Amino acid sequence: MDFETLSLDPSLAPSYAPGTLTVPEGTLRELSRIAFERIAFTFPKTHLDHLRHIALNPVNSANDRMVSGCLLENAIIASGGVYPLCQDTGTAQVFAWKDEGVVTGADDRAALAAGAEDAYTGRNLRYSTTVPRDLFTEEDPRNNMPAQVLIESTAASMSRERASEPSYRFLFCAKGGGSANKTKLTQATKALLNEASFTAYLEREIAALGTSACPPYTIAVVVGGISPEQNLLALKLATAGLWSAEGDERDRAVMGVRPLRIPEWEAKVLEIAGATGIGAQFGGKALACEAVVLHLPRHGASCPVSIGVSCSAHRNLFARIDRNGVHVQRTVGDPAALPGLSDAAGLAERVPPGALIADLDRGLNAFRAALSGIKPGTPVILSGTLLVARDAAHARWKSLLDKGETLPEYAYRYAILYAGPAKTPEGEVSGSFGPTTAGRMDDYAELLMSRGVALVTLAKGNRSAAWAASCAAYGGFYLGTMGGTAALIAKRHIVRSEIVDYPELGMEAVRLVTVRDLPVFVLINDRGEDFYRDLP
């Protein structure tokens, strides 16, 4: 793993005496701030290499290559430090391994959390967390806190030259809601542990991942665990890259147990993912770029099995403090300089063959008429005005209808894009702006479409059969917007944005945005035909 040593204020430098590493409290806070800022805007080279390989590999579908090209162009834009890689800049999560002999004299969790808060409040990141007021009421803390911090105590490594070399090791993770929502734990039995049954399990669960978490994915599968909690922690660390990177073997024990890694089944996971036909969002072979399969000891009567993903915004960063300073995993500050990457990113500029060019400002009915009968999978290039509303706004609309009141006039006039942008940088039109998972709004299908609302929606991922049926019944359409390209969308495609309702909802306020040449795909048409359901 490629680390760089940070140049910090001398007061933050760790000091070393035989067997003891002293770390100032402020060092932890500054390291956390730097780490979360870095992963909001840049990737390690290994992840960019995965995307570049997909974009330049001719065996992949045209849509696989275009999506990967857009993700690389997105990385180039985000590396400028203005637009985060994804609009969902995630929750702040820190995993740490602290050797005996490391002394801080501080509340390490509080210091690491404070650094994360510095990053989220000081940069153009999004506040995604809510905190409870009672069982049913939540509010936005306006700082993206609390952070999740887990610190494990470990023994210092031994060497011939010195009795012990204590160090403090970290894995910083910014986890978005879309990929977190794909975590699934099954309490299975021994009957699953044979080739035929386990293959069938993988085929079913990998296909069920869909695209709403923004592939290409890193897919992790964990079998066993002395408890479900141990299984899920191993899954989390696997999706974050703990077994994919060169690192300290001591840190690969989960709650004191070291999993067995199964490389032959990792290859099988990638094979099954490619065979789904889902691809990197709009059909193809590139649903996954990496896989990790682990097996843990278990109670003979209990067999927890989990599956989860890290999305195309693979925001995980390793760091280390030792006698030589503070070291952070190197990320790529200028992706365009990598060989072949600009060529791959150039695929983002191509208009897909056969694309419909649509002007939203001709009116919603005219747009629906232009889409009528179009085959799912057809690309559309959109310009004009969209209404932006997601979970909280939909809940308020339902509350109005439940009380017998009418919906706001704007709800009937526009196609609805589900999104919640990051903070707007000074002097820019919008913050990083990407689509929200569509399926979370599926329960509103009949309620809204029967009233002439949500007849055209835009988001990411697959939708339920109920939504497709409502499209067929009421002449609706669902269009897929590319996930994982929030910096690209904000910089290239949004030319105007204004809040029109519920400003107190923060990033979930209702907005009107004007887009220019935004590429989308028809995923469900007015006959109820569904692109993902009908994949071969």
URTAWO-V929948 format. One record per residue. RES is the residue in one letter. PHI is phi in whole degrees, -180 to 180 (999 if undefined). PSI is psi as a letter, one per 30 degrees, with the letter a starting at -180 (* if undefined). D_FIRST is the distance of its C-alpha to the first C-alpha in Angstrom with 1 decimal. Layout:
RES:PHI:PSI:D_FIRST
RES:PHI:PSI:D_FIRST
//
This chain:
M:999:k:0.0
D:-91:j:3.8
F:-109:l:6.3
E:-122:k:10.0
T:-90:k:12.9
L:-76:k:15.7
S:-94:j:19.2
L:-109:l:21.3
D:-56:k:25.0
P:-53:f:25.8
S:-67:f:27.3
L:-99:g:24.0
A:-73:k:22.4
P:-69:l:21.8
S:-119:l:24.1
Y:-130:k:23.9
A:-131:l:26.7
P:-47:j:26.5
G:84:f:25.3
T:-134:k:25.1
L:-114:j:22.6
T:-101:k:24.6
V:-117:j:23.0
P:-62:k:25.4
E:-56:e:26.1
G:-63:f:25.5
T:-65:e:22.0
L:-63:e:21.1
R:-64:e:23.1
E:-70:e:21.6
L:-61:e:17.9
S:-63:e:19.0
R:-60:e:20.9
I:-62:e:18.2
A:-63:e:15.7
F:-71:e:18.5
E:-66:e:19.7
R:-64:e:16.4
I:-77:f:15.9
A:-75:f:19.6
F:-124:f:19.4
T:-139:l:16.1
F:-115:l:13.4
P:-66:l:9.8
K:-61:e:10.4
T:-59:e:9.8
H:-72:e:12.7
L:-62:e:14.8
D:-64:e:14.5
H:-58:e:16.0
L:-67:e:18.8
R:-63:e:19.5
H:-62:e:19.9
I:-63:e:22.4
A:-66:e:24.3
L:-99:f:24.8
N:-88:j:25.6
P:-67:f:29.4
V:-75:f:29.7
N:-79:l:28.7
S:-69:l:31.6
A:-59:e:32.5
N:-71:e:31.7
D:-55:e:28.2
R:-70:e:27.6
M:-66:e:29.3
V:-61:e:27.5
S:-65:e:24.0
G:-61:e:25.4
C:-66:e:26.5
L:-64:e:23.2
L:-72:e:21.6
E:-63:e:24.6
N:-60:e:24.1
A:-65:e:20.5
I:-64:e:22.1
I:-65:e:24.8
A:-65:e:22.7
S:-63:f:20.4
G:-71:f:23.6
G:85:g:23.4
V:-102:e:26.8
Y:-103:k:26.5
P:-61:l:23.9
L:-57:e:22.1
C:-136:k:24.4
Q:-68:e:27.7
D:-86:j:26.8
T:-78:g:24.2
G:83:l:24.1
T:-89:l:24.6
A:-88:k:22.4
Q:-130:k:20.6
V:-129:k:18.7
F:-114:k:17.5
A:-141:k:17.1
W:-126:j:17.2
K:-111:j:19.4
D:-70:k:20.2
E:-59:k:23.8
G:107:f:24.4
V:-90:k:22.7
V:-120:k:25.7
T:-117:f:25.9
G:63:g:29.6
A:-146:l:29.1
D:-85:j:28.8
D:-60:e:25.0
R:-63:e:25.4
A:-65:e:27.8
A:-67:e:25.7
L:-67:e:22.6
A:-65:e:25.1
A:-63:e:26.8
G:-65:e:23.7
A:-63:e:23.2
E:-62:e:26.9
D:-58:e:26.7
A:-66:e:24.2
Y:-72:e:26.4
T:-84:f:29.7
G:-94:f:28.7
R:-120:a:27.1
N:-84:h:28.4
L:-99:l:27.0
R:-103:k:29.2
Y:-92:j:30.8
S:-109:f:30.6
T:-83:l:31.6
T:-126:l:35.1
V:-123:k:36.7
P:-79:k:39.8
R:-101:e:43.3
D:-153:a:44.9
L:-64:e:44.4
F:-115:f:44.8
T:-115:k:44.1
E:-130:l:40.8
E:-143:l:40.0
D:-87:k:37.2
P:-75:f:36.0
R:65:g:35.1
N:-151:g:31.7
N:66:g:29.6
M:-93:l:29.7
P:-84:l:29.5
A:-87:l:25.8
Q:-101:j:24.6
V:-129:k:23.0
L:-124:j:22.3
I:-119:k:21.5
E:-109:k:21.5
S:-86:k:22.7
T:-134:l:21.0
A:-86:k:21.9
A:-66:k:20.2
S:-71:l:18.5
M:-105:k:20.9
S:-142:l:20.8
R:-68:e:23.5
E:-76:e:23.6
R:-135:l:23.9
A:-62:e:25.2
S:-155:l:22.4
E:-128:i:19.3
P:-67:k:19.3
S:-145:l:16.4
Y:-125:j:16.2
R:-119:k:13.2
F:-138:k:13.4
L:-130:j:12.8
F:-96:k:14.9
C:-139:k:16.6
A:-106:j:19.5
K:-107:j:21.4
G:-78:l:24.3
G:-67:e:27.6
G:-62:e:27.7
S:-75:e:24.7
A:-60:e:25.5
N:-68:f:29.0
K:-86:f:27.9
T:-70:k:27.1
K:-136:k:29.8
L:-111:k:30.7
T:-118:k:33.4
Q:-89:j:35.3
A:-94:a:36.0
T:-133:l:37.6
K:-55:f:37.3
A:-63:f:39.0
L:-78:f:35.8
L:-90:i:34.0
N:-146:l:35.3
E:-59:e:34.0
A:-67:e:36.7
S:-67:e:36.5
F:-71:e:32.7
T:-62:e:32.6
A:-63:e:35.3
Y:-60:e:33.4
L:-64:e:30.3
E:-61:e:32.5
R:-70:e:34.3
E:-75:e:31.4
I:-69:e:29.1
A:-63:e:32.1
A:-72:f:32.9
L:-60:e:29.6
G:60:a:31.1
T:-121:g:29.7
S:-71:f:30.3
A:-99:g:26.7
C:68:i:25.7
P:-69:l:24.1
P:-71:k:22.1
Y:-100:l:20.8
T:-95:j:18.1
I:-105:k:20.7
A:-118:k:20.4
V:-132:k:23.4
V:-127:k:24.0
V:-108:k:27.1
G:89:a:28.8
G:131:k:28.2
I:-63:f:30.7
S:-146:l:31.2
P:-60:e:30.5
E:-65:e:28.5
Q:-65:e:26.1
N:-58:e:25.8
L:-70:e:25.1
L:-66:e:22.5
A:-61:e:20.6
L:-62:e:21.1
K:-59:e:19.8
L:-68:e:16.5
A:-68:e:16.2
T:-66:f:16.9
A:-83:f:14.4
G:99:g:11.5
L:-64:e:11.3
W:-95:f:12.0
S:-97:f:10.1
A:-108:l:6.4
E:-71:k:5.4
G:-163:a:7.2
D:-77:k:10.7
E:-60:f:13.3
R:-60:f:15.9
D:-82:f:14.7
R:-96:g:15.4
A:-90:k:19.1
V:-108:j:21.0
M:52:h:24.1
G:87:f:24.0
V:-122:k:23.6
R:-94:j:20.8
P:-70:l:21.2
L:-91:k:21.6
R:-90:k:19.4
I:-120:i:21.7
P:-61:e:20.0
E:-64:f:23.5
W:-83:f:24.3
E:-65:e:21.1
A:-63:e:22.6
K:-66:e:25.9
V:-60:e:24.7
L:-64:e:23.5
E:-63:e:26.8
I:-66:e:28.8
A:-61:e:27.1
G:-66:e:28.0
A:-78:f:31.5
T:-65:f:32.3
G:82:f:33.0
I:-70:e:31.7
G:69:a:28.9
A:-81:i:26.9
Q:100:e:29.7
F:-129:h:32.8
G:99:k:33.1
G:145:a:31.1
K:-110:f:28.4
A:-98:h:25.2
L:-66:e:25.5
A:-134:k:22.0
C:-115:f:18.9
E:-159:l:17.0
A:-144:k:18.4
V:-135:k:17.8
V:-125:k:20.9
L:-126:k:21.4
H:-129:k:24.5
L:-111:l:25.6
P:-58:l:28.8
R:-152:l:31.7
H:-68:k:35.3
G:-60:f:37.5
A:-99:g:39.4
S:-139:k:36.4
C:-134:i:33.7
P:-67:k:31.5
V:-135:k:29.5
S:-130:l:27.4
I:-139:k:25.8
G:-160:l:23.8
V:-138:l:21.6
S:-112:k:19.1
C:-86:a:20.8
S:-65:f:20.1
A:-89:i:19.3
H:-83:i:16.0
R:-102:i:15.6
N:-137:k:12.9
L:-143:k:10.7
F:-94:k:8.9
A:-148:l:10.3
R:-152:k:11.5
I:-116:k:14.8
D:-144:a:15.8
R:-62:f:18.5
N:-95:f:16.7
G:131:a:16.5
V:-111:k:14.8
H:-123:k:11.2
V:-128:k:10.0
Q:-55:k:7.0
R:-75:k:8.4
T:-114:l:10.8
V:-94:j:13.3
G:-78:f:16.5
D:-136:i:18.6
P:-57:e:17.9
A:-62:f:21.3
A:-81:f:20.1
L:-70:k:17.7
P:-57:k:19.8
G:80:f:22.0
L:-71:e:20.9
S:-64:e:24.2
D:-63:e:26.2
A:-66:e:24.6
A:-65:f:25.2
G:-63:f:28.7
L:-63:f:29.6
A:-67:f:29.9
E:-84:f:33.0
R:-82:k:35.0
V:-78:k:37.8
P:-58:k:37.7
P:-58:k:40.7
G:76:g:43.7
A:-70:k:42.6
L:-84:k:45.3
I:-95:j:45.6
A:-126:k:46.8
D:-108:j:48.3
L:-65:f:48.0
D:-77:f:50.6
R:-76:f:53.3
G:113:l:53.3
L:-64:e:51.8
N:-66:e:54.7
A:-65:e:54.3
F:-65:e:50.6
R:-63:e:51.3
A:-64:e:54.0
A:-67:e:51.6
L:-84:f:49.2
S:-56:k:51.9
G:80:f:51.6
I:-67:k:48.3
K:-73:k:46.2
P:-56:k:42.9
G:100:f:39.9
T:-73:k:41.8
P:-77:k:39.9
V:-135:k:41.5
I:-107:j:41.0
L:-103:k:42.2
S:-137:k:43.7
G:126:a:45.7
T:-101:k:45.7
L:-124:l:43.9
L:-93:k:44.3
V:-108:j:41.1
A:-156:k:41.5
R:-138:b:39.5
D:-49:e:39.8
A:-65:e:41.6
A:-65:e:44.0
H:-63:e:44.8
A:-64:e:45.6
R:-70:e:48.0
W:-62:e:49.6
K:-62:e:50.3
S:-61:e:51.8
L:-60:e:54.1
L:-67:e:55.3
D:-62:f:55.8
K:-91:g:58.1
G:81:g:60.1
E:-92:l:58.9
T:-95:l:57.8
L:-78:l:54.3
P:-58:k:53.7
E:-58:e:55.1
Y:-64:f:51.7
A:-64:f:50.5
Y:-89:f:53.0
R:-93:f:52.4
Y:-130:l:48.8
A:-65:k:46.1
I:-110:k:43.6
L:-103:k:39.9
Y:-83:j:37.9
A:-163:l:35.3
G:-144:j:34.3
P:-72:l:32.8
A:-74:l:30.6
K:-59:k:32.3
T:-80:k:34.0
P:-64:l:32.6
E:-58:k:35.5
G:84:f:37.5
E:-107:l:36.0
V:-76:e:37.8
S:-150:l:35.3
G:-80:l:32.0
S:-49:k:29.4
F:-140:j:31.5
G:-133:l:30.7
P:-76:l:32.7
T:-93:l:33.1
T:-58:k:33.3
A:-67:e:36.8
G:-60:f:37.7
R:-68:f:38.0
M:-101:g:41.1
D:-65:f:42.7
D:-66:f:45.2
Y:-92:g:46.9
A:-54:d:47.8
E:-66:e:51.6
L:-56:e:52.1
L:-91:e:51.0
M:-65:e:51.8
S:-65:f:55.3
R:-103:g:55.9
G:83:g:54.6
V:-112:k:51.2
A:64:h:47.7
L:-75:f:49.3
V:-133:k:46.3
T:-126:l:42.9
L:-131:k:39.4
A:-170:a:36.1
K:-126:l:33.3
G:89:l:33.3
N:-84:l:36.1
R:-124:l:39.3
S:-77:l:41.8
A:-62:e:44.9
A:-65:e:47.0
W:-67:e:45.6
A:-62:e:46.3
A:-65:e:49.8
S:-68:e:50.5
C:-60:e:49.4
A:-66:e:52.0
A:-74:e:54.6
Y:-118:g:54.3
G:74:h:53.0
G:-98:l:49.5
F:-141:k:46.2
Y:-123:k:42.5
L:-113:k:40.2
G:-91:k:36.4
T:-103:k:34.3
M:-67:k:30.8
G:-84:l:28.3
G:87:g:25.0
T:-123:h:26.5
A:-66:e:27.9
A:-67:e:27.1
L:-63:e:28.7
I:-63:e:31.7
A:-64:e:32.3
K:-77:e:32.0
R:-102:f:33.8
H:-118:f:36.1
I:-101:k:37.5
V:-111:f:40.3
R:-156:k:42.0
S:-151:k:41.4
E:-147:k:43.7
I:-80:k:44.1
V:-116:f:47.4
D:-164:l:47.5
Y:53:h:46.0
P:-62:f:44.1
E:-68:f:43.6
L:-82:g:41.1
G:64:b:38.5
M:-66:f:36.0
E:-96:g:38.4
A:-60:l:41.4
V:-80:k:43.4
R:-127:l:42.9
L:-110:k:44.3
V:-126:k:42.0
T:-107:k:42.9
V:-111:l:40.5
R:-132:k:40.7
D:56:h:39.7
L:-82:k:37.5
P:-81:k:36.5
V:-138:l:37.2
F:-132:k:38.4
V:-70:k:41.4
L:-110:e:40.3
I:-132:k:43.6
N:-104:a:46.9
D:-77:g:50.4
R:-100:g:51.3
G:81:g:48.6
E:-73:k:46.6
D:-121:k:42.9
F:-57:e:40.2
Y:-74:e:37.8
R:-65:e:40.6
D:-97:g:42.1
L:-60:k:39.0
P:-58:*:40.0
//
